[in-house]
Amino acid sequence: MSTQELYTKGARVWLPDPAAVWKAAEIVKGFDGKTLEVEDEDKQGAGLTIDTPEKLPPLRNPEILIGGNDLTSLSYLHEPAVLHNLQVRFCNNNVIYTYCGIVLVAINPYEELPIYGNDTIFAYRGQAMGDLDPHIFAVSEEAYTKMERENMNQSIIVSGESGAGKTVSAKYAMRYFATVGGSSTETHIEKKVLASNPIMEAIGNAKTTRNDNSSRFGKYIEIDFNSRFNIIGANMRTYLLEKSRVVFQASEERNYHIFYQLCASADLDELQDLQLGDQTTFHYTNQGDSPHIAGVDDAHSFQTTRNAFTLLGFTENQQQMIFRILAAILHLGNVEVVQGGERGDDTECCMVQPQNPHLMTMCALLGIDKEQISVWLCNRRIESMREVITKPMTVDQATFARDALAKHIYARLFDWIVSRINKALSFKDKKKRKKNKMDIYGFETFETNSFEQFCINYANEKLQQQFNMHVFKLEQEEYVREQIEWKFIDFYDNQPCIDLIESKLGVLDLLDEECRVPKGSDKSW
């Protein structure tokens, strides 16, 4: 039977809808080669003109198949079928996980669910993927079992748009490995691996308009196992830290959590020297006009962060040094650059008052000379073959330089903390086996998008290409080689988009060229 013959009276289809995306309808007059008459759920009739068979509306699946735990069991696997099945499972059955073959689809419930305890972990231990209900633990067990049986390194890629719950999924996968791969004979390295999470969330996560705990960096985590498949260490590589967030936040967004944790704990005796106060008093934490997150106690989160630092071997002096640097960044953001200088109100000059209280506090915290920093915040040094010239900056240039300094300090502190965590988790053993987890930002589009959003979305396009390669291209090429009959799956190949960005004379190539030319600018690019 051809596909067109399925469009008979009584058959159910999906119609595009501006509000619901897709709306169910029933055929009241079958397809005659040119037209199709349908009636939607609100009993609104419509006649559809069909120029080509490809424009026929998607068919609905039989009711008996809807709500199944594997999307590949559906008769019709298209966009409305996938969305409807996920909606039924999430809204009607309160289930967030669904299989799609070897892929686990997860819906973020935006609440804590009682499905991640040790009892659940051990229930999935030793079970093949598909034997029990879909779960992140089932995927984790599959990777762990393959490592045991095949003695090969394994990788888990966590992908999705911003706010989809990637970081939480990665965290639960780590919890699974730490539980099943823990050993009382080891030095509790699994606890240290888990302790890295609150630290990285504090210094690398922030509130955005789409996610209260959005990762603003990418991380690639290697978890190392010995010959008995117990965790013996871990290593983390980070990518694309959103440095611009340190100095600018859009409306309804926040800076990194650690700044608010510090401000909420400013009354602690050991933090009195930082001269902090309410977060609304600092330029770098008040631009988004959203200082609080519903249901989050920043002071309590700060204690969790400190406990994690201690567990990972950060001494009290090292922790105080971290907090001093973070406080210095906040004070630096409150240093005001004003027009004028030795030549009066010259618009080409600017100055910072050496007695500015925030400047003095910042210098005291970092141990630098306030006279020197007040000069070099407003001037730049140009070296030629014969001489060294000091050139004054405008107010805008000096403000940009101040913010650039704050971003640089934070980035260096971030890298240092990651290196210290890696040192605490390291274990040198050439015979170790690894499980790798990639967790990066999701696709993002905000009202104001920066170069960071461009890089984030480019990275996600590359990740999507990797997915397409393994799930569609390589699998179907295997079918061709084995002469298996199947209906070719047409999918969107994003390779042209990637080529536009990374090929010769692509976007990145042209950006590099503009950065190299004298007086390069957005307008000339």
C-alpha positions in Angstrom: 0.0 0.0 0.0 1.3 3.4 -1.0 1.5 6.2 1.6 -1.2 8.2 -0.3 -3.7 5.4 0.1 -3.5 5.8 3.9 -5.2 9.3 3.6 -8.8 8.0 3.7 -11.9 9.1 5.6 -11.5 8.6 9.3 -7.7 8.7 9.3 -6.1 11.1 11.7 -3.5 13.6 10.8 -1.5 16.6 12.3 -2.0 20.1 11.1 0.4 23.1 11.8 -1.0 25.5 14.4 0.4 28.9 15.4 -0.4 28.4 19.1 -0.1 24.7 19.8 2.6 24.1 17.0 0.6 21.0 15.9 -3.1 20.2 16.2 -4.9 16.9 15.7 -7.4 16.6 12.9 -9.5 13.9 11.2 -9.9 13.3 7.5 -13.6 13.7 6.4 -12.9 13.3 2.7 -10.0 11.2 1.4 -7.2 12.4 -0.8 -8.2 12.4 -4.4 -4.8 13.4 -5.8 -5.3 17.1 -5.4 -7.4 18.0 -2.3 -7.9 16.7 1.2 -10.8 17.7 3.6 -10.1 17.6 7.3 -11.8 18.6 10.5 -9.8 19.6 13.6 -10.5 18.8 17.3 -12.7 22.0 17.5 -14.9 20.7 14.7 -13.5 23.3 12.4 -13.4 22.0 8.8 -10.9 22.9 6.2 -10.0 21.9 2.7 -6.3 21.4 1.9 -4.9 21.8 -1.6 -2.1 19.3 -2.1 0.3 20.2 -5.0 2.6 17.3 -4.4 2.3 14.1 -2.2 5.2 15.5 -0.1 2.8 18.2 1.2 0.3 15.8 2.7 0.0 16.4 6.5 1.8 14.0 8.8 -0.3 10.9 9.9 -1.1 10.3 13.6 0.0 7.2 15.3 -2.5 4.6 16.6 -3.5 5.4 20.2 -2.1 2.1 21.5 1.4 3.2 20.5 1.2 6.7 22.0 3.0 7.1 25.4 5.5 4.3 24.7 8.9 4.5 26.3 10.8 4.3 23.0 10.1 6.6 20.1 11.3 4.1 17.6 8.3 1.9 18.3 6.0 4.5 16.7 4.6 3.7 13.3 5.3 7.3 12.2 8.4 9.0 13.6 8.1 12.7 12.6 8.1 16.0 14.5 4.4 16.1 15.7 4.6 12.4 16.6 7.7 12.9 18.7 6.4 16.0 20.4 3.0 14.5 21.2 4.6 11.3 22.6 6.9 13.3 24.8 4.0 15.5 25.9 1.8 12.6 26.9 4.6 10.9 28.9 5.6 14.2 30.7 2.2 15.8 31.2 0.0 12.7 31.7 2.4 10.1 33.1 4.8 12.4 34.9 7.8 10.7 33.2 10.8 12.8 32.0 12.8 10.2 30.2 12.1 8.5 26.9 14.3 6.4 24.6 14.8 7.1 20.9 16.8 4.0 20.1 20.3 4.5 21.6 19.5 8.1 22.5 17.9 9.1 25.8 15.6 12.1 25.5 15.2 14.1 28.8 12.7 16.8 29.6 13.7 19.3 32.3 11.0 19.2 35.1 12.5 22.2 36.9 12.1 20.5 40.2 13.9 17.8 42.3 12.5 14.3 41.7 12.8 11.3 44.0 14.3 9.1 41.3 18.0 9.4 41.8 18.7 7.7 45.2 21.0 4.8 45.8 18.1 2.4 45.6 17.4 3.5 42.1 21.1 3.3 41.2 21.4 -0.3 42.4 18.2 -1.2 40.6 19.8 -0.3 37.3 23.1 -1.9 38.1 23.6 -5.0 35.9 20.5 -4.3 33.8 20.7 -3.9 30.0 19.5 -0.7 28.5 15.8 -1.2 27.7 15.1 -3.7 30.5 13.9 -1.0 32.8 12.2 2.3 32.3 14.3 5.0 30.5 16.7 6.7 32.9 20.0 8.6 32.9 21.2 5.7 35.1 20.5 3.2 32.3 22.7 5.1 29.9 25.4 5.3 32.6 25.1 1.6 33.3 25.4 0.9 29.6 28.7 2.9 29.4 30.0 1.3 32.6 29.2 -2.3 31.4 30.8 -1.7 28.0 33.9 -0.5 29.8 33.9 -3.7 31.9 33.3 -6.1 29.1 35.2 -4.5 26.2 37.9 -2.9 28.3 37.5 0.3 26.2 37.1 4.0 27.0 33.5 5.3 26.8 32.0 8.7 26.1 28.7 10.3 27.0 27.6 13.4 25.1 25.0 15.6 26.9 23.4 17.9 24.3 20.4 20.3 24.2 19.3 23.9 24.2 20.0 26.3 27.0 17.9 25.3 30.1 17.3 21.7 28.9 19.0 20.3 32.1 22.3 19.1 30.6 24.4 20.0 33.6 22.0 18.2 36.0 22.0 15.1 33.7 25.8 15.1 33.7 25.9 15.4 37.5 23.6 12.4 37.9 25.7 10.4 35.6 28.8 11.3 37.7 26.8 10.2 40.8 26.1 6.9 39.2 29.7 6.2 38.4 30.8 7.4 41.8 28.4 5.0 43.5 29.0 1.9 41.5 32.7 2.6 41.0 33.4 3.5 44.6 35.6 1.4 46.8 36.3 1.6 50.5 39.9 0.6 49.8 40.4 3.8 47.8 40.9 7.3 49.2 37.2 8.3 48.7 38.2 9.9 45.4 34.6 9.5 44.2 33.5 12.0 46.9 36.1 14.5 45.6 34.8 14.0 42.1 31.3 14.9 43.2 32.6 17.8 45.3 33.9 19.5 42.2 30.3 20.2 41.1 29.3 22.9 43.6 32.6 24.7 43.0 32.2 24.7 39.2 28.6 25.8 39.5 29.5 28.6 41.8 32.3 30.1 39.5 30.9 29.0 36.2 27.1 29.1 36.4 24.7 32.1 36.4 21.1 33.0 36.1 19.9 33.8 32.5 16.4 34.6 31.2 16.0 30.9 30.3 17.7 29.1 33.2 18.4 30.0 36.8 21.5 27.8 36.9 22.9 28.1 33.4 26.4 26.8 32.7 28.4 29.6 31.2 31.3 27.5 30.1 31.8 24.1 28.5 33.5 21.2 30.3 35.0 17.9 29.2 35.3 15.5 32.2 37.4 12.3 32.2 36.7 9.9 35.0 39.5 7.4 35.5 39.0 3.8 36.6 41.5 1.1 37.6 41.6 -2.5 36.5 38.9 -3.4 39.1 36.8 -0.6 37.6 36.9 1.6 40.7 37.2 5.3 40.4 40.8 6.4 40.9 40.8 10.0 39.6 39.4 12.5 37.2 40.4 15.4 35.0 38.4 18.3 33.7 39.0 20.6 30.7 37.0 23.8 30.3 36.1 25.8 27.2 34.5 29.1 26.2 34.2 30.7 29.7 31.8 33.6 29.2 34.1 36.3 30.5 31.8 39.2 29.3 29.3 38.2 32.0 31.7 39.3 34.7 31.2 43.0 33.6 27.8 42.9 31.9 24.5 41.2 32.5 21.3 41.7 30.4 18.0 42.5 32.1 16.7 39.8 34.4 20.1 38.0 34.5 22.9 37.7 37.1 26.6 37.5 37.2 28.3 34.3 38.4 26.7 32.7 41.5 29.9 33.1 43.6 29.7 36.9 43.6 26.2 36.8 45.2 27.2 34.1 47.6 30.0 36.3 48.8 27.8 39.4 49.2 25.1 37.3 51.1 27.9 36.2 53.5 29.5 39.6 53.9 28.7 39.7 57.6 30.9 36.7 58.4 33.9 37.6 60.6 36.5 36.1 58.2 35.1 38.2 55.3 35.0 41.6 57.0 38.2 42.8 55.4 36.6 42.4 51.9 34.3 45.4 52.7 31.4 43.9 50.8 27.7 44.6 51.2 24.5 44.1 49.5 24.9 42.9 45.9 22.8 45.9 44.6 25.6 48.2 45.6 28.0 46.8 43.1 27.9 47.6 39.3 29.0 44.2 38.3 26.2 42.4 40.2 23.3 44.8 39.7 23.0 45.5 36.0 20.4 42.8 35.4 18.3 44.1 38.2 17.7 40.5 39.3 19.8 40.0 42.5 17.9 37.0 43.8 16.8 33.6 42.5 13.5 32.2 43.9 14.1 29.3 46.2 17.9 29.8 46.4 19.7 30.8 49.6 23.0 32.3 48.5 24.4 32.3 52.0 23.7 28.6 52.4 25.1 27.9 48.9 28.3 29.7 49.9 28.8 27.3 52.8 28.3 24.4 50.4 30.9 25.9 48.1 33.4 26.3 51.0 32.8 22.8 52.2 33.6 21.6 48.7 36.8 23.7 48.6 37.9 22.1 51.9 37.1 18.5 50.7 39.2 19.1 47.6 42.2 20.3 49.6 42.0 24.0 49.3 43.6 25.5 52.4 42.0 28.3 54.4 44.6 30.7 53.1 43.9 29.7 49.5 40.2 30.1 50.0 40.7 33.5 51.5 42.9 34.5 48.6 40.1 33.4 46.2 37.5 35.5 48.0 39.9 38.5 48.1 40.4 38.4 44.4 36.6 38.1 43.8 35.9 41.0 46.1 38.6 43.0 44.4 36.8 42.5 41.0 33.6 43.8 42.5 35.3 46.9 43.8 37.1 47.4 40.5 33.7 47.6 38.8 32.8 50.5 41.1 35.9 52.5 40.2 34.6 55.5 38.3 36.5 56.9 35.3 35.8 60.6 34.8 36.6 63.1 32.1 39.6 65.4 32.6 43.2 65.2 33.7 46.3 67.3 33.9 45.0 69.3 30.9 41.7 70.1 32.6 38.5 69.1 30.8 40.2 67.7 27.7 37.8 65.2 26.2 40.8 63.2 25.1 41.8 62.6 28.7 40.3 60.9 31.7 41.3 60.2 35.3 40.6 58.0 38.3 40.8 59.6 41.7 43.6 57.8 43.7 41.5 58.3 46.8 38.4 56.6 45.4 37.4 54.2 48.2 36.7 51.3 45.9 40.1 51.7 44.2 41.8 51.8 47.6 40.0 48.7 48.7 40.8 46.8 45.5 44.5 47.8 45.8 44.6 46.7 49.4 43.0 43.3 48.6 45.3 42.6 45.6 48.4 44.2 47.2 49.1 46.7 44.3 50.0 50.4 44.3 47.0 52.6 44.0 49.0 55.4 42.3 50.2 53.1 39.6 46.9 51.5 38.9 45.1 54.9 38.7 47.6 56.0 36.0 47.5 52.9 33.9 43.7 52.5 34.0 43.6 55.8 32.1 46.7 55.6 29.9 48.3 53.1 27.6 51.9 52.4 26.9 53.0 52.3 23.2 56.5 50.9 22.5 58.2 51.7 19.2 61.7 50.9 18.0 63.1 54.1 19.4 60.9 55.2 22.2 58.1 54.5 24.7 55.1 56.7 24.5 52.3 57.1 27.1 49.0 57.9 25.5 46.0 59.0 27.4 42.7 57.3 26.9 39.1 58.6 26.6 36.5 57.8 29.3 35.1 55.0 27.1 38.5 53.5 26.3 39.4 53.6 30.0 36.1 52.0 31.1 36.7 49.3 28.5 40.2 48.8 29.9 38.9 48.6 33.4 36.3 45.9 32.4 39.0 44.0 30.4 41.2 43.9 33.5 38.3 42.5 35.5 37.5 39.8 32.9 41.2 38.9 32.7 41.6 38.5 36.5 38.4 36.4 36.7 39.5 34.1 33.8 42.9 33.6 35.4 41.3 32.8 38.7 38.9 30.4 37.1 41.7 28.5 35.3 43.7 28.4 38.5 40.8 26.9 40.5 40.2 24.3 37.7 43.9 23.4 37.8 43.9 22.9 41.6 40.7 20.7 41.3 42.5 18.6 38.7 45.5 18.3 40.9 43.3 17.1 43.8 41.6 14.5 41.5 44.7 13.3 39.5 46.0 9.8 39.6 48.9 8.7 37.3 48.3 5.3 35.9 48.9 4.4 32.2 46.6 1.4 32.5 43.6 3.3 33.6 40.3 3.3 31.7 38.2 6.4 31.1 34.7 7.6 30.9 34.4 10.9 29.2 31.5 13.4 29.5 31.0 16.4 27.4 28.8 19.1 28.8 28.6 22.5 27.0 26.2 25.4 26.7 23.1 24.8 24.7 21.9 26.8 21.7 21.2 30.3 22.7 19.5 33.4 21.3 19.0 36.4 23.5 17.8 40.0 22.8 21.4 41.0 22.9 23.8 38.4 21.5 27.6 38.7 21.8 30.6 36.8 20.3 30.2 34.3 23.1 26.7 33.3 21.8 28.2 32.9 18.3 30.9 30.6 19.6 28.4 28.6 21.7 26.1 28.0 18.8 29.0 27.1 16.5 30.1 24.5 19.0 26.6 23.1 19.2 26.4 22.9 15.4 29.6 20.8 15.5 28.1 18.6 18.2 24.9 18.2 16.1 27.0 17.2 13.1 28.7 14.5 15.3 25.2 13.2 16.2 24.1 13.2 12.6 27.2 11.4 11.5 26.7 8.5 14.0 22.9 8.2 14.0 22.1 8.9 10.4 25.0 8.9 8.0 27.2 6.0 9.3 24.2 3.8 10.1 22.6 4.2 6.7 25.9 3.7 4.9 26.1 0.4 6.8 22.7 -0.5 5.6 23.8 0.1 2.0 26.9 -2.0 2.4 24.9 -4.9 3.9 22.1 -4.4 1.2 19.4 -4.0 3.8 16.1 -2.7 2.5 14.8 0.4 4.4 13.3 3.7 3.8 15.9 6.4 3.6 15.7 8.8 6.5 15.9 12.4 5.2 17.4 14.7 7.9 18.7 18.3 8.0 22.4 18.2 7.3 24.0 21.3 9.0 27.3 20.9 7.2 26.7 24.0 5.0 26.1 26.1 8.1 29.4 24.8 9.6 31.2 25.5 6.3 29.9 29.1 6.3 31.5 29.6 9.7 34.8 27.7 9.5 35.8 27.4 5.8 38.3 29.6 4.0 36.7 33.0 3.7 34.1 31.9 6.2 32.9 34.1 9.1 35.8 33.2 11.5 38.4 33.7 8.7 37.0 37.1 7.9 36.8 38.1 11.6 40.5 37.1 12.0 41.4 39.3 9.0 39.5 42.3 10.3 41.3 42.0 13.6 44.7 42.1 11.8 44.0 45.2 9.6 44.8 48.7 11.0 41.7 50.3 12.5 39.5 47.3 12.0 35.9 47.9 13.1 32.4 46.4 13.1 31.4 48.8 10.4 34.2 48.0 8.0 33.8 44.2 8.6 
